[in-house]
Amino acid sequence: DPLKQYQALQKGYKTALCAPRAMLRAGVLCVGHLDNDKLGCDFFKFIEDTFPASEFAEQALFYRLTVAIWDKKWDDAKELRKLFAERHPSSSRIKIVQDEYGQLIAKKLTALPDK
């Protein structure tokens, strides 16, 4: 089972050079093929926390933001968008995050009824 292999890598070899790339693949596998957004986002968050200076941390945060939008978790998406802008202001994805995602999130949040 490939997922068990990724989980073993996450637990025992988190300092391995291949770990962030493998964790990113595991997250994509969970979100895409296994339809398990929570587990996928757990892998993405692990990358952000364990390898914050890596190129994979930026991708992982972008993927978490995208999943929050797909899942219509607008408050989470708003926070993740802000976090992305703070952590990765020079990213090639910043225009998508700020403009496209920002407009969508604002539109959806203003359309929600008062809680």
C-alpha positions as CSV (number, residue, x, y, z in Angstrom):
1,D,0.0,0.0,0.0
2,P,1.7,3.2,-1.1
3,L,0.0,5.3,1.5
4,K,1.5,3.3,4.3
5,Q,4.9,3.7,2.7
6,Y,4.4,7.5,2.7
7,Q,3.2,7.5,6.3
8,A,6.2,5.4,7.4
9,L,8.5,7.9,5.6
10,Q,6.7,10.8,7.4
11,K,7.2,9.2,10.8
12,G,10.7,7.7,10.5
13,Y,12.6,9.6,7.8
14,K,11.3,13.2,8.0
15,T,14.9,14.5,7.6
16,A,15.6,12.5,4.4
17,L,16.2,14.7,1.3
18,C,13.3,13.0,-0.5
19,A,10.8,13.5,2.3
20,P,9.2,16.8,1.3
21,R,8.7,15.6,-2.3
22,A,7.3,12.3,-1.1
23,M,5.0,14.0,1.4
24,L,3.7,16.3,-1.4
25,R,3.0,13.3,-3.6
26,A,1.2,11.6,-0.7
27,G,-0.9,14.7,-0.2
28,V,-1.8,14.8,-3.9
29,L,-2.6,11.1,-3.8
30,C,-4.9,11.5,-0.9
31,V,-6.8,14.5,-2.2
32,G,-7.0,13.2,-5.8
33,H,-7.3,9.5,-5.9
34,L,-8.4,8.6,-2.4
35,D,-10.8,11.6,-2.1
36,N,-9.5,12.2,1.4
37,D,-8.9,16.0,1.6
38,K,-8.2,15.9,5.4
39,L,-5.4,13.4,5.2
40,G,-4.0,15.1,2.1
41,C,-4.0,18.5,3.9
42,D,-2.3,16.9,6.9
43,F,0.6,15.8,4.6
44,F,0.7,19.4,3.2
45,K,0.7,20.9,6.7
46,F,3.5,18.5,7.7
47,I,5.6,19.8,4.9
48,E,5.0,23.4,5.8
49,D,5.9,22.8,9.5
50,T,8.8,20.5,8.9
51,F,10.4,22.0,5.8
52,P,9.3,25.7,5.9
53,A,12.2,27.0,3.8
54,S,11.8,24.5,1.0
55,E,10.1,25.0,-2.3
56,F,7.7,22.3,-1.3
57,A,6.4,24.3,1.6
58,E,5.1,26.9,-0.9
59,Q,3.4,24.3,-3.0
60,A,1.9,22.6,0.0
61,L,0.4,25.8,1.3
62,F,-1.0,26.6,-2.2
63,Y,-2.5,23.1,-2.3
64,R,-4.1,23.5,1.1
65,L,-5.6,26.8,0.0
66,T,-6.9,25.3,-3.2
67,V,-8.5,22.4,-1.3
68,A,-10.2,24.8,1.1
69,I,-11.7,26.6,-1.9
70,W,-12.8,23.3,-3.5
71,D,-14.4,22.3,-0.2
72,K,-16.0,25.7,0.2
73,K,-14.3,26.3,3.5
74,W,-14.3,30.1,3.0
75,D,-13.0,31.2,6.4
76,D,-10.2,28.7,6.2
77,A,-9.4,29.8,2.6
78,K,-9.3,33.5,3.7
79,E,-6.8,32.7,6.4
80,L,-4.7,30.5,4.2
81,R,-4.6,33.1,1.5
82,K,-3.4,35.7,4.0
83,L,-0.7,33.2,5.2
84,F,0.4,32.5,1.7
85,A,0.8,36.2,1.0
86,E,2.9,36.7,4.2
87,R,5.1,33.7,3.7
88,H,5.5,33.7,-0.1
89,P,5.2,37.3,-1.4
90,S,7.6,36.6,-4.3
91,S,5.9,33.4,-5.4
92,S,5.0,32.9,-9.0
93,R,1.6,31.9,-7.7
94,I,1.0,35.2,-5.8
95,K,-1.1,36.8,-8.5
96,I,-3.5,33.8,-8.5
97,V,-3.6,33.8,-4.7
98,Q,-4.2,37.5,-4.4
99,D,-6.3,38.3,-7.4
100,E,-8.3,35.2,-8.5
101,Y,-8.6,33.4,-5.2
102,G,-8.9,36.7,-3.3
103,Q,-11.9,37.8,-5.4
104,L,-13.6,34.4,-5.2
105,I,-13.2,34.2,-1.4
106,A,-14.4,37.7,-0.8
107,K,-17.4,37.1,-3.1
108,K,-18.3,33.9,-1.3
109,L,-17.8,35.3,2.2
110,T,-20.0,38.3,1.5
111,A,-22.7,36.0,0.0
112,L,-22.9,33.9,3.2
113,P,-25.7,34.6,5.6
114,D,-24.8,36.0,9.0
115,K,-23.8,33.3,11.4
